[in-house]
Amino acid sequence: QVQLVESGGGLVQAGGSLRLSCTASGRTFSSYAMGWFRRAPGKEREFVAAISRSVGSTIYADSVKDRFTISRDNEKNTVYLQMNSLKPDDTAVYYCAGGNVYVSRRPEDFGSWGQGTQVTVSS
């Protein structure tokens, strides 16, 4: 199974930016769709963004559209989530996920998950 490790979480002021990284240990990274999900306090896990295998088409949740950007570097086996104009409502544990699909916003389509990284946005 693919091992995923997230990094880049932390504390940031509202309106600020943060970039999350997720690195995969396997050598089939380019064949996986990659996604970011988050779980806020008292909330269910929700889809944030995903990027397809191959060409790298992207999809986003409405709540982060035009603020977050997902990208990937297949040479480095790494997927990124650039988060701009952060809001307190973005506070959550963010999880990186990999799936053997083209692209998806459904967590059940992702079979590999990272440990999560905390993002806290202060007002």
All heavy atoms as an XYZ file, in Angstrom:
938
protein
N       0.814     -1.175      0.000
C       0.000      0.000      0.000
C       0.869      1.254      0.000
O       2.005      1.232      0.448
C      -0.945      0.005      1.209
C      -0.235     -0.022      2.536
C      -1.198     -0.073      3.709
O      -2.375     -0.400      3.538
N      -0.701      0.218      4.895
N       0.287      2.338     -0.501
C       1.006      3.593     -0.593
C       1.053      4.252      0.780
O       0.038      4.353      1.470
C       0.344      4.532     -1.610
C       1.058      5.876     -1.643
C       0.349      3.894     -2.985
N       2.244      4.704      1.157
C       2.420      5.430      2.408
C       2.436      6.926      2.118
O       3.204      7.392      1.271
C       3.712      5.020      3.097
C       3.820      3.541      3.399
C       2.798      3.089      4.420
O       2.543      3.782      5.410
N       2.213      1.926      4.190
N       1.593      7.681      2.819
C       1.461      9.111      2.610
C       1.804      9.855      3.889
O       1.346      9.477      4.971
C       0.034      9.470      2.181
C      -0.491      8.777      0.918
C      -1.952      9.127      0.699
C       0.336      9.201     -0.295
N       2.589     10.909      3.756
C       2.991     11.716      4.894
C       2.734     13.178      4.581
O       3.297     13.722      3.628
C       4.474     11.510      5.245
C       4.862     12.388      6.425
C       4.746     10.046      5.560
N       1.883     13.820      5.397
C       1.573     15.236      5.228
C       2.505     16.092      6.066
O       3.014     15.663      7.101
C       0.127     15.540      5.640
C      -0.925     14.777      4.876
C      -1.566     13.712      5.720
O      -0.867     13.127      6.586
O      -2.767     13.447      5.534
N       2.682     17.327      5.614
C       3.427     18.314      6.375
C       2.949     19.698      5.970
O       2.254     19.857      4.968
C       4.936     18.177      6.150
O       5.268     18.420      4.796
N       3.319     20.700      6.742
C       3.020     22.077      6.399
C       1.896     22.716      7.175
O       1.636     23.912      7.008
N       1.223     21.956      8.017
C       0.177     22.537      8.829
C       0.746     23.453      9.887
O       1.949     23.476     10.143
N      -0.129     24.226     10.497
C       0.305     25.138     11.536
C      -0.733     26.177     11.846
O      -1.906     26.041     11.486
N      -0.293     27.219     12.515
C      -1.150     28.325     12.927
C      -0.913     29.520     12.022
O       0.235     29.906     11.781
C      -0.855     28.697     14.384
C      -1.594     29.900     14.959
C      -3.088     29.633     15.019
C      -1.039     30.225     16.341
N      -1.992     30.097     11.530
C      -1.894     31.244     10.641
C      -3.045     32.201     10.935
O      -4.116     31.781     11.375
C      -1.907     30.796      9.159
C      -3.243     30.162      8.800
C      -1.574     31.947      8.230
N      -2.817     33.477     10.708
C      -3.859     34.473     10.905
C      -4.846     34.469      9.743
O      -4.496     34.101      8.615
C      -3.252     35.873     11.035
C      -2.358     36.071     12.239
C      -1.852     37.492     12.336
O      -2.626     38.424     12.569
N      -0.557     37.654     12.151
N      -6.070     34.859     10.024
C      -7.069     34.998      8.973
C      -6.547     35.908      7.871
O      -5.943     36.945      8.138
C      -8.372     35.539      9.547
N      -6.785     35.489      6.643
C      -6.282     36.218      5.492
C      -4.914     35.767      5.027
O      -4.477     36.156      3.942
N      -4.260     34.956      5.823
C      -2.939     34.479      5.488
C      -2.959     33.268      4.588
O      -4.012     32.815      4.135
N      -1.771     32.726      4.346
C      -1.602     31.602      3.439
C      -0.801     30.492      4.095
O      -0.016     30.722      5.016
C      -0.891     32.048      2.157
O      -1.637     33.007      1.448
N      -1.008     29.300      3.581
C      -0.298     28.128      4.070
C      -0.237     27.122      2.931
O      -1.182     27.025      2.139
C      -1.031     27.536      5.265
C      -0.264     26.722      6.304
C       0.827     27.563      6.956
C      -1.225     26.199      7.359
N       0.855     26.393      2.838
C       0.966     25.345      1.834
C       1.195     24.001      2.502
O       2.167     23.818      3.240
C       2.106     25.620      0.850
C       2.107     24.649     -0.329
C       3.227     24.895     -1.319
N       4.528     24.460     -0.815
C       5.584     24.219     -1.578
N       5.512     24.381     -2.901
N       6.728     23.847     -1.028
N       0.308     23.069      2.226
C       0.441     21.713      2.719
C       1.127     20.846      1.666
O       0.940     21.043      0.466
C      -0.923     21.110      3.050
C      -1.819     21.897      4.006
C      -3.092     21.111      4.282
C      -1.085     22.218      5.297
N       1.912     19.889      2.127
C       2.572     18.943      1.245
C       2.237     17.528      1.671
O       2.021     17.258      2.848
C       4.092     19.125      1.274
O       4.469     20.416      0.851
N       2.212     16.640      0.712
C       1.973     15.226      0.980
C       2.886     14.428      0.069
O       2.799     14.540     -1.156
C       0.506     14.873      0.728
S       0.129     13.110      0.821
N       3.745     13.629      0.664
C       4.718     12.859     -0.091
C       4.402     11.373      0.008
O       4.152     10.853      1.095
C       6.140     13.127      0.420
O       6.454     14.510      0.260
C       7.150     12.315     -0.371
N       4.428     10.704     -1.133
C       4.144      9.275     -1.210
C       5.434      8.486     -1.309
O       6.387      8.907     -1.969
C       3.254      8.973     -2.406
N       5.437      7.327     -0.678
C       6.636      6.489     -0.680
C       6.748      5.613     -1.913
O       7.834      5.175     -2.257
C       6.656      5.608      0.572
O       5.553      4.717      0.586
N       5.644      5.337     -2.573
C       5.640      4.434     -3.708
C       6.209      5.052     -4.975
O       6.502      6.251     -5.039
N       6.336      4.215     -5.977
C       6.867      4.650     -7.268
C       5.820      4.639     -8.366
O       6.154      4.738     -9.545
C       8.059      3.780     -7.660
C       9.315      4.069     -6.852
C      10.407      3.065     -7.129
N      10.121      1.773     -6.521
C      10.929      0.722     -6.598
N      12.069      0.805     -7.261
N      10.576     -0.423     -6.012
N       4.556      4.538     -7.978
C       3.442      4.606     -8.913
C       2.594      5.846     -8.655
O       1.405      5.865     -8.948
C       2.570      3.348     -8.827
O       2.071      3.193     -7.489
C       3.371      2.119     -9.217
N       3.202      6.885     -8.134
C       2.488      8.086     -7.723
C       1.680      8.697     -8.864
O       0.530      9.104     -8.673
C       3.479      9.105     -7.168
C       2.856     10.416     -6.769
C       2.149     10.532     -5.593
C       2.994     11.531     -7.583
C       1.580     11.734     -5.218
C       2.427     12.742     -7.217
C       1.724     12.841     -6.033
N       2.269      8.766    -10.044
C       1.599      9.418    -11.164
C       0.341      8.687    -11.607
O      -0.485      9.261    -12.324
C       2.553      9.570    -12.348
O       2.962      8.302    -12.840
N       0.178      7.445    -11.195
C      -0.994      6.658    -11.556
C      -2.157      6.838    -10.580
O      -3.218      6.255    -10.785
C      -0.639      5.173    -11.640
O       0.318      4.935    -12.660
N      -1.959      7.628     -9.537
C      -2.972      7.817     -8.510
C      -3.609      9.194     -8.595
O      -2.926     10.200     -8.793
C      -2.357      7.655     -7.121
C      -2.159      6.227     -6.697
C      -1.060      5.507     -7.131
C      -3.078      5.611     -5.857
C      -0.876      4.185     -6.750
C      -2.895      4.294     -5.461
C      -1.797      3.589     -5.905
O      -1.623      2.288     -5.501
N      -4.927      9.218     -8.444
C      -5.586     10.463     -8.123
C      -5.233     10.834     -6.688
O      -5.127      9.963     -5.823
C      -7.098     10.334     -8.269
N      -5.041     12.111     -6.433
C      -4.712     12.584     -5.095
C      -5.752     13.586     -4.641
O      -6.231     14.403     -5.432
C      -3.322     13.219     -5.064
C      -2.194     12.280     -5.485
S      -2.019     10.830     -4.400
C      -1.624     11.618     -2.830
N      -6.082     13.520     -3.364
C      -7.096     14.414     -2.833
C      -6.748     14.922     -1.457
O      -5.904     14.359     -0.750
N      -7.402     16.006     -1.101
C      -7.328     16.559      0.248
C      -8.725     16.596      0.843
O      -9.676     17.056      0.191
C      -6.736     17.968      0.252
C      -5.269     18.030     -0.054
C      -4.688     18.261     -1.257
C      -4.202     17.854      0.888
N      -3.319     18.244     -1.142
C      -2.989     17.997      0.167
C      -4.137     17.597      2.256
C      -1.735     17.891      0.776
C      -2.899     17.488      2.858
C      -1.723     17.632      2.121
N      -8.839     16.110      2.063
C     -10.065     16.146      2.840
C      -9.766     16.808      4.173
O      -8.614     16.887      4.585
C     -10.624     14.740      3.056
C     -11.009     14.037      1.784
C     -10.051     13.454      0.974
C     -12.334     13.965      1.399
C     -10.401     12.804     -0.202
C     -12.705     13.318      0.227
C     -11.737     12.744     -0.572
N     -10.802     17.269      4.856
C     -10.588     17.882      6.161
C     -11.729     17.552      7.102
O     -12.850     17.267      6.684
C     -10.426     19.404      6.042
C     -11.686     20.151      5.617
C     -11.376     21.618      5.376
N     -12.572     22.377      5.033
C     -12.569     23.649      4.652
N     -11.411     24.310      4.568
N     -13.702     24.262      4.358
N     -11.409     17.581      8.389
C     -12.405     17.375      9.430
C     -12.249     18.480     10.463
O     -11.228     18.553     11.154
C     -12.258     16.002     10.079
C     -13.346     15.722     11.103
C     -13.315     14.287     11.620
N     -12.090     13.983     12.326
C     -11.199     13.090     11.922
N     -11.405     12.403     10.809
N     -10.110     12.874     12.640
N     -13.248     19.338     10.547
C     -13.264     20.429     11.504
C     -13.898     19.955     12.806
O     -14.660     18.982     12.816
C     -14.028     21.616     10.934
N     -13.611     20.640     13.911
C     -14.218     20.258     15.196
C     -15.735     20.230     15.118
O     -16.364     21.192     14.673
C     -13.728     21.349     16.149
C     -12.455     21.836     15.544
C     -12.676     21.767     14.061
N     -16.321     19.116     15.521
C     -17.761     18.972     15.522
C     -18.384     18.775     14.160
O     -19.616     18.783     14.049
N     -17.576     18.597     13.130
C     -18.076     18.440     11.772
C     -17.662     17.097     11.187
O     -16.710     16.468     11.655
C     -17.547     19.558     10.871
C     -17.856     20.962     11.344
C     -19.335     21.279     11.233
C     -19.602     22.731     11.589
N     -21.045     23.058     11.479
N     -18.380     16.676     10.167
C     -18.008     15.471      9.444
C     -16.868     15.775      8.473
O     -16.631     16.918      8.088
C     -19.207     14.918      8.675
C     -20.343     14.451      9.555
C     -21.490     13.853      8.768
O     -21.423     13.852      7.523
O     -22.446     13.385      9.383
N     -16.177     14.724      8.092
C     -15.128     14.869      7.095
C     -15.716     15.395      5.792
O     -16.786     14.966      5.356
C     -14.451     13.522      6.858
C     -13.367     13.539      5.789
C     -12.721     12.173      5.652
N     -13.695     11.133      5.394
C     -13.403      9.842      5.299
N     -12.145      9.431      5.457
N     -14.359      8.963      5.064
N     -15.023     16.327      5.159
C     -15.507     16.887      3.916
C     -14.405     16.953      2.869
O     -13.228     17.095      3.179
C     -16.103     18.283      4.134
C     -15.101     19.343      4.555
C     -15.701     20.739      4.613
O     -16.780     20.964      4.033
O     -15.073     21.617      5.247
N     -14.831     16.861      1.642
C     -13.941     16.971      0.505
C     -13.443     18.395      0.361
O     -14.195     19.356      0.558
C     -14.685     16.538     -0.762
C     -13.976     16.876     -2.032
C     -12.903     16.118     -2.477
C     -14.378     17.955     -2.796
C     -12.245     16.428     -3.658
C     -13.738     18.279     -3.980
C     -12.667     17.506     -4.403
N     -12.172     18.549      0.013
C     -11.580     19.867     -0.193
C     -11.177     20.060     -1.652
O     -11.626     20.989     -2.313
C     -10.361     20.091      0.718
C      -9.707     21.435      0.419
C     -10.768     20.007      2.184
N     -10.323     19.180     -2.149
C      -9.806     19.315     -3.509
C      -9.229     17.990     -3.953
O      -8.859     17.150     -3.135
C      -8.735     20.412     -3.588
N      -9.144     17.800     -5.262
C      -8.526     16.603     -5.801
C      -7.899     16.918     -7.144
O      -8.312     17.855     -7.837
C      -9.544     15.466     -5.939
N      -6.911     16.121     -7.496
C      -6.222     16.272     -8.769
C      -6.095     14.901     -9.408
O      -5.795     13.911     -8.746
C      -4.841     16.947     -8.572
C      -4.168     17.227     -9.919
C      -3.943     16.115     -7.661
C      -2.991     18.188     -9.808
N      -6.343     14.843    -10.699
C      -6.360     13.566    -11.389
C      -4.962     13.024    -11.618
O      -3.967     13.758    -11.571
C      -7.071     13.706    -12.738
O      -6.256     14.397    -13.672
N      -4.913     11.740    -11.854
C      -3.676     11.172    -12.355
C      -3.458     11.667    -13.774
O      -4.336     12.290    -14.376
C      -3.744      9.648    -12.315
C      -4.833      9.054    -13.203
C      -4.995      7.581    -12.930
N      -5.944      6.948    -13.824
C      -6.470      5.755    -13.618
N      -6.142      5.055    -12.539
N      -7.339      5.260    -14.501
N      -2.285     11.406    -14.301
C      -1.951     11.787    -15.673
C      -1.884     13.305    -15.822
O      -0.996     13.942    -15.266
C      -2.950     11.161    -16.645
O      -2.544     11.372    -17.987
N      -2.839     13.883    -16.545
C      -2.744     15.275    -16.944
C      -2.900     16.252    -15.778
O      -2.385     17.374    -15.851
C      -3.771     15.582    -18.050
C      -5.190     15.598    -17.471
C      -3.442     16.891    -18.749
N      -3.576     15.856    -14.720
C      -3.695     16.712    -13.553
C      -4.883     17.651    -13.557
O      -4.754     18.812    -13.141
N      -6.037     17.186    -14.001
C      -7.260     17.970    -13.883
C      -7.616     18.122    -12.417
O      -7.385     17.215    -11.611
C      -8.405     17.296    -14.633
O      -8.094     17.153    -16.010
N      -8.202     19.259    -12.047
C      -8.487     19.555    -10.648
C      -9.965     19.813    -10.411
O     -10.680     20.311    -11.287
C      -7.686     20.770    -10.168
O      -8.008     21.908    -10.981
C      -6.197     20.500    -10.265
N     -10.422     19.476     -9.206
C     -11.779     19.758     -8.758
C     -11.701     20.282     -7.332
O     -10.787     19.940     -6.576
C     -12.702     18.526     -8.846
C     -12.113     17.339     -8.075
C     -12.935     18.143    -10.298
C     -13.032     16.134     -8.016
N     -12.691     21.111     -6.949
C     -12.670     21.764     -5.651
C     -14.053     21.796     -5.024
O     -15.071     21.855     -5.725
C     -12.174     23.207     -5.766
C     -10.767     23.342     -6.262
C     -10.493     23.490     -7.616
C      -9.696     23.332     -5.368
C      -9.190     23.615     -8.071
C      -8.389     23.463     -5.821
C      -8.146     23.602     -7.174
O      -6.851     23.725     -7.621
N     -14.072     21.787     -3.698
C     -15.297     22.087     -2.988
C     -15.639     23.558     -3.171
O     -14.755     24.408     -3.287
C     -15.140     21.767     -1.496
N     -16.936     23.861     -3.192
C     -17.354     25.248     -3.373
C     -16.787     26.168     -2.291
O     -16.497     27.344     -2.551
C     -18.877     25.345     -3.381
C     -19.497     24.779     -4.647
O     -18.774     24.622     -5.649
O     -20.713     24.497     -4.637
N     -16.620     25.652     -1.089
C     -16.173     26.466      0.028
C     -14.728     26.941     -0.099
O     -14.332     27.897      0.571
C     -16.339     25.698      1.346
O     -15.587     24.498      1.329
N     -13.939     26.287     -0.941
C     -12.532     26.661     -1.092
C     -12.197     27.103     -2.498
O     -11.053     27.519     -2.755
C     -11.594     25.515     -0.668
C     -11.924     25.039      0.740
C     -11.660     24.355     -1.661
N     -13.146     27.024     -3.391
C     -12.910     27.420     -4.780
C     -12.418     28.862     -4.841
O     -12.940     29.737     -4.164
C     -14.197     27.244     -5.586
C     -14.021     27.308     -7.085
C     -15.343     27.041     -7.788
C     -15.928     25.694     -7.408
N     -17.217     25.419     -8.091
N     -11.418     29.104     -5.653
C     -10.800     30.414     -5.866
C      -9.891     30.843     -4.721
O      -9.292     31.923     -4.788
C     -11.840     31.508     -6.128
C     -12.679     31.235     -7.360
O     -12.130     30.717     -8.352
O     -13.887     31.554     -7.333
N      -9.781     30.024     -3.680
C      -8.852     30.313     -2.592
C      -7.748     29.262     -2.475
O      -6.620     29.595     -2.128
C      -9.588     30.412     -1.253
C     -10.600     31.547     -1.197
C     -11.107     31.747      0.233
N     -11.799     30.557      0.737
C     -11.426     29.865      1.804
N     -10.355     30.238      2.503
N     -12.124     28.812      2.200
N      -8.095     28.006     -2.730
C      -7.143     26.909     -2.613
C      -6.743     26.412     -3.992
O      -7.543     26.451     -4.937
C      -7.755     25.736     -1.838
C      -7.990     25.984     -0.375
C      -7.869     27.247      0.183
C      -8.342     24.927      0.453
C      -8.097     27.467      1.532
C      -8.571     25.128      1.802
C      -8.450     26.394      2.345
N      -5.518     25.916     -4.098
C      -5.031     25.337     -5.337
C      -4.312     24.030     -5.039
O      -3.395     24.004     -4.219
C      -4.078     26.288     -6.075
O      -4.734     27.525     -6.351
C      -3.619     25.665     -7.394
N      -4.739     22.970     -5.697
C      -4.065     21.684     -5.566
C      -3.160     21.480     -6.776
O      -3.517     21.843     -7.899
C      -5.075     20.525     -5.420
C      -4.354     19.207     -5.122
C      -5.961     20.402     -6.654
C      -5.289     18.065     -4.750
N      -1.988     20.933     -6.538
C      -1.046     20.666     -7.608
C      -0.227     19.435     -7.254
O      -0.266     18.959     -6.116
C      -0.136     21.873     -7.866
O       0.636     22.178     -6.715
N       0.507     18.927     -8.219
C       1.330     17.755     -7.955
C       2.639     17.838     -8.717
O       2.719     18.436     -9.792
C       0.576     16.465     -8.303
C       0.278     16.279     -9.783
C      -0.717     15.139    -10.002
N      -0.212     13.863     -9.521
C      -0.958     12.795     -9.277
N      -2.279     12.858     -9.464
N      -0.407     11.675     -8.840
N       3.650     17.221     -8.150
C       4.956     17.092     -8.767
C       5.268     15.603     -8.796
O       5.650     15.021     -7.783
C       6.011     17.864     -7.977
C       7.368     17.867     -8.658
O       7.682     16.928     -9.408
O       8.136     18.826     -8.431
N       5.085     14.993     -9.941
C       5.232     13.546    -10.036
C       6.677     13.091     -9.862
O       6.921     11.968     -9.412
C       4.669     13.046    -11.370
C       3.165     13.165    -11.444
O       2.476     13.131    -10.423
N       2.636     13.302    -12.652
N       7.635     13.935    -10.218
C       9.037     13.586    -10.000
C       9.362     13.480     -8.524
O      10.193     12.670     -8.120
C       9.960     14.603    -10.657
C      10.321     14.290    -12.087
C      11.528     15.057    -12.569
O      12.307     15.564    -11.731
O      11.704     15.146    -13.796
N       8.708     14.306     -7.712
C       8.947     14.317     -6.273
C       7.932     13.487     -5.501
O       8.004     13.431     -4.273
C       8.941     15.749     -5.742
C      10.052     16.614     -6.295
C      10.005     18.010     -5.699
C      11.152     18.860     -6.212
N      11.124     20.230     -5.633
N       7.002     12.853     -6.200
C       5.951     12.065     -5.550
C       5.221     12.885     -4.491
O       4.926     12.397     -3.397
C       6.534     10.801     -4.917
C       6.745      9.680     -5.909
O       6.714      9.882     -7.126
N       6.970      8.476     -5.403
N       4.917     14.124     -4.832
C       4.353     15.043     -3.861
C       3.137     15.766     -4.436
O       3.147     16.177     -5.592
C       5.397     16.078     -3.407
O       6.506     15.395     -2.811
C       4.808     17.038     -2.391
N       2.121     15.906     -3.600
C       0.962     16.716     -3.924
C       0.901     17.869     -2.933
O       1.262     17.709     -1.758
C      -0.345     15.888     -3.906
C      -0.624     15.326     -2.518
C      -1.523     16.722     -4.405
N       0.474     19.034     -3.404
C       0.438     20.235     -2.592
C      -0.979     20.786     -2.510
O      -1.800     20.584     -3.398
C       1.338     21.327     -3.180
C       2.769     20.908     -3.390
C       3.194     20.431     -4.627
C       3.699     20.990     -2.361
C       4.510     20.042     -4.824
C       5.011     20.614     -2.553
C       5.414     20.138     -3.790
O       6.719     19.759     -3.989
N      -1.235     21.498     -1.432
C      -2.451     22.277     -1.313
C      -2.055     23.676     -0.878
O      -1.679     23.890      0.277
C      -3.429     21.663     -0.308
C      -4.778     22.368     -0.208
C      -5.571     22.200     -1.510
C      -5.584     21.849      0.975
N      -2.105     24.607     -1.811
C      -1.836     26.003     -1.509
C      -3.124     26.648     -1.037
O      -4.115     26.675     -1.771
C      -1.297     26.729     -2.742
C      -1.032     28.215     -2.527
C       0.099     28.462     -1.563
O       1.159     27.856     -1.670
N      -0.114     29.360     -0.606
N      -3.118     27.178      0.171
C      -4.303     27.749      0.780
C      -4.078     29.241      0.986
O      -3.191     29.642      1.743
C      -4.618     27.063      2.108
C      -4.770     25.551      1.993
S      -5.224     24.769      3.560
C      -3.717     25.059      4.497
N      -4.876     30.047      0.328
C      -4.803     31.495      0.437
C      -6.093     32.043      1.033
O      -7.123     31.377      1.042
C      -4.558     32.131     -0.933
C      -3.253     31.709     -1.559
O      -2.262     31.486     -0.870
N      -3.239     31.600     -2.886
N      -6.030     33.280      1.499
C      -7.202     33.946      2.085
C      -7.884     33.064      3.120
O      -9.101     32.889      3.109
C      -8.181     34.349      0.982
O      -7.578     35.216      0.051
N      -7.102     32.515      4.010
C      -7.620     31.561      4.983
C      -8.600     32.218      5.944
O      -8.439     33.381      6.332
C      -6.475     30.918      5.751
C      -5.733     29.828      4.977
C      -4.379     29.552      5.607
C      -6.575     28.556      4.930
N      -9.609     31.454      6.318
C     -10.655     31.886      7.228
C     -10.662     30.993      8.462
O     -10.223     29.847      8.396
C     -12.027     31.807      6.543
C     -12.125     32.518      5.212
C     -13.465     32.234      4.551
C     -13.575     32.932      3.213
N     -14.885     32.638      2.555
N     -11.179     31.491      9.580
C     -11.287     30.626     10.760
C     -12.053     29.333     10.486
O     -11.745     28.298     11.086
C     -12.026     31.512     11.767
C     -11.614     32.894     11.401
C     -11.528     32.889      9.900
N     -13.019     29.363      9.579
C     -13.777     28.169      9.238
C     -12.939     27.116      8.529
O     -13.375     25.979      8.378
C     -14.986     28.520      8.371
C     -16.116     29.161      9.150
O     -16.074     29.144     10.392
O     -17.058     29.680      8.510
N     -11.748     27.487      8.069
C     -10.847     26.523      7.461
C     -10.095     25.696      8.494
O      -9.387     24.754      8.129
C      -9.834     27.222      6.548
C     -10.490     27.883      5.349
O     -11.399     27.277      4.755
O     -10.072     29.010      4.998
N     -10.213     26.057      9.755
C      -9.546     25.315     10.816
C     -10.030     23.869     10.820
O     -11.225     23.605     10.920
C      -9.805     25.963     12.174
O      -9.215     27.268     12.197
C      -9.207     25.130     13.298
N      -9.091     22.941     10.710
C      -9.438     21.526     10.628
C      -8.162     20.704     10.587
O      -7.061     21.235     10.407
C     -10.274     21.241      9.376
N      -8.332     19.404     10.730
C      -7.264     18.471     10.414
C      -7.394     18.130      8.937
O      -8.466     17.716      8.488
C      -7.328     17.197     11.272
C      -6.236     16.215     10.852
C      -7.194     17.548     12.745
N      -6.331     18.307      8.198
C      -6.337     18.062      6.767
C      -5.654     16.742      6.459
O      -4.556     16.470      6.949
C      -5.624     19.199      6.026
C      -6.464     20.450      5.925
C      -6.722     21.221      7.048
C      -7.015     20.844      4.706
C      -7.512     22.363      6.960
C      -7.797     21.976      4.609
C      -8.044     22.731      5.739
O      -8.825     23.868      5.650
N      -6.309     15.932      5.630
C      -5.823     14.610      5.288
C      -5.546     14.504      3.791
O      -6.367     14.911      2.970
C      -6.846     13.532      5.662
C      -7.121     13.441      7.140
C      -8.136     14.183      7.719
C      -6.362     12.605      7.957
C      -8.393     14.107      9.081
C      -6.612     12.518      9.304
C      -7.627     13.269      9.864
O      -7.881     13.184     11.215
N      -4.408     13.950      3.468
C      -4.044     13.624      2.107
C      -4.498     12.205      1.801
O      -4.425     11.324      2.659
C      -2.530     13.755      1.944
S      -1.866     13.196      0.369
N      -4.965     11.981      0.587
C      -5.445     10.661      0.202
C      -5.061     10.342     -1.234
O      -5.010     11.232     -2.086
C      -6.967     10.576      0.364
N      -4.821      9.065     -1.492
C      -4.522      8.584     -2.827
C      -5.492      7.496     -3.234
O      -5.857      6.654     -2.416
N      -5.903      7.518     -4.492
C      -6.864      6.542     -4.975
C      -6.546      6.033     -6.362
O      -5.989      6.759     -7.190
N      -6.914      4.796     -6.601
C      -6.693      4.168     -7.895
C      -7.879      4.456     -8.814
O      -8.569      3.551     -9.276
C      -6.484      2.667     -7.724
C      -6.000      2.002     -8.995
O      -5.411      2.646     -9.860
N      -6.245      0.703     -9.100
N      -8.114      5.726     -9.038
C      -9.163      6.221     -9.915
C      -8.603      7.369    -10.732
O      -7.475      7.803    -10.495
C     -10.413      6.696     -9.125
C     -11.075      5.534     -8.396
C     -10.021      7.800     -8.140
N      -9.377      7.859    -11.675
C      -8.910      9.020    -12.430
C      -8.943     10.274    -11.552
O      -7.929     10.953    -11.383
C      -9.743      9.225    -13.691
C      -9.282     10.411    -14.512
C      -8.087     10.364    -15.212
C     -10.028     11.580    -14.566
C      -7.643     11.444    -15.944
C      -9.591     12.667    -15.306
C      -8.396     12.597    -15.993
O      -7.959     13.679    -16.719
N     -10.098     10.576    -10.996
C     -10.260     11.659    -10.042
C     -11.595     11.459     -9.340
O     -12.519     10.865     -9.914
C     -10.185     13.045    -10.718
C     -11.424     13.308    -11.564
C      -9.981     14.145     -9.683
N     -11.709     11.920     -8.105
C     -12.930     11.719     -7.344
C     -13.018     12.708     -6.201
O     -11.997     13.218     -5.729
C     -12.989     10.285     -6.796
O     -14.133     10.088     -5.996
N     -14.250     12.971     -5.754
C     -14.489     13.740     -4.545
C     -15.070     12.867     -3.440
O     -15.458     13.371     -2.393
C     -15.427     14.927     -4.815
C     -16.810     14.531     -5.301
C     -17.687     15.773     -5.542
N     -17.248     16.528     -6.709
C     -16.841     17.796     -6.674
N     -16.831     18.468     -5.533
N     -16.468     18.402     -7.790
N     -15.119     11.569     -3.678
C     -15.683     10.630     -2.716
C     -14.579      9.964     -1.914
O     -13.677      9.357     -2.481
C     -16.509      9.555     -3.423
C     -17.603     10.087     -4.324
C     -18.527      8.965     -4.760
N     -17.791      7.842     -5.315
C     -18.312      6.639     -5.523
N     -19.572      6.401     -5.201
N     -17.567      5.675     -6.045
N     -14.628     10.041     -0.588
C     -13.568      9.417      0.217
C     -13.446      7.921      0.009
O     -12.344      7.374      0.133
C     -13.978      9.752      1.658
C     -15.429     10.108      1.587
C     -15.633     10.716      0.248
N     -14.538      7.251     -0.328
C     -14.483      5.807     -0.526
C     -13.685      5.404     -1.756
O     -13.325      4.237     -1.912
C     -15.896      5.204     -0.588
C     -16.774      5.797     -1.677
C     -17.681      6.903     -1.167
O     -17.220      7.707     -0.326
O     -18.841      6.964     -1.599
N     -13.398      6.347     -2.641
C     -12.580      6.066     -3.815
C     -11.088      6.169     -3.534
O     -10.273      5.886     -4.415
C     -12.940      7.009     -4.962
C     -14.265      6.657     -5.617
O     -14.655      5.477     -5.584
O     -14.900      7.572     -6.174
N     -10.746      6.564     -2.325
C      -9.348      6.720     -1.942
C      -8.977      5.651     -0.925
O      -9.559      5.589      0.160
C      -9.096      8.120     -1.371
C      -9.291      9.212     -2.380
C     -10.547      9.750     -2.621
C      -8.211      9.698     -3.104
C     -10.726     10.752     -3.560
C      -8.376     10.704     -4.043
C      -9.634     11.230     -4.272
N      -8.004      4.829     -1.279
C      -7.641      3.710     -0.433
C      -6.456      3.953      0.478
O      -6.212      3.163      1.389
N      -5.713      5.018      0.247
C      -4.544      5.338      1.059
C      -4.717      6.708      1.682
O      -5.116      7.655      1.004
C      -3.263      5.312      0.213
O      -3.042      4.031     -0.347
N      -4.408      6.814      2.974
C      -4.608      8.053      3.715
C      -3.394      8.394      4.551
O      -2.740      7.514      5.107
C      -5.829      7.943      4.633
C      -7.111      7.831      3.886
C      -7.643      6.699      3.330
C      -8.019      8.899      3.604
N      -8.843      7.005      2.711
C      -9.088      8.348      2.869
C      -8.030     10.256      3.900
C     -10.160      9.118      2.425
C      -9.097     11.025      3.464
C     -10.147     10.452      2.732
N      -3.103      9.680      4.636
C      -2.059     10.148      5.519
C      -2.556     10.276      6.940
O      -3.725     10.019      7.247
N      -1.670     10.692      7.817
C      -1.990     10.780      9.244
C      -2.734     12.053      9.609
O      -3.292     12.143     10.703
C      -0.699     10.684     10.068
C       0.097     11.978     10.207
C       0.832     12.393      8.946
O       0.895     11.659      7.957
N       1.408     13.599      8.962
N      -2.740     13.030      8.729
C      -3.402     14.294      8.982
C      -2.451     15.343      9.519
O      -1.479     15.037     10.212
N      -2.735     16.590      9.196
C      -1.957     17.711      9.705
C      -2.913     18.828     10.111
O      -3.865     19.139      9.399
C      -0.922     18.196      8.666
O      -0.096     19.214      9.242
C      -1.597     18.743      7.413
N      -2.668     19.408     11.271
C      -3.566     20.401     11.835
C      -3.336     21.768     11.204
O      -2.205     22.245     11.124
C      -3.373     20.501     13.348
C      -4.205     21.583     14.027
C      -5.681     21.251     14.057
O      -6.058     20.137     14.424
N      -6.522     22.212     13.666
N      -4.422     22.398     10.784
C      -4.399     23.775     10.313
C      -5.317     24.585     11.219
O      -6.494     24.257     11.364
C      -4.857     23.894      8.849
C      -5.027     25.367      8.455
C      -3.877     23.200      7.926
N      -4.774     25.622     11.829
C      -5.544     26.484     12.708
C      -5.454     27.919     12.203
O      -4.359     28.450     12.033
C      -5.036     26.409     14.152
O      -5.090     25.055     14.616
C      -5.878     27.286     15.069
N      -6.609     28.522     11.974
C      -6.675     29.892     11.470
C      -7.286     30.763     12.551
O      -8.433     30.562     12.951
C      -7.496     29.985     10.180
C      -7.459     31.415      9.636
C      -6.969     29.005      9.138
N      -6.535     31.727     13.017
C      -6.995     32.619     14.067
C      -7.621     33.872     13.476
O      -7.233     34.329     12.397
C      -5.842     32.999     14.990
O      -4.832     33.702     14.284
N      -8.578     34.444     14.200
C      -9.251     35.647     13.745
C      -8.527     36.895     14.209
O      -7.619     36.835     15.038
C     -10.693     35.666     14.242
O     -10.731     35.640     15.651
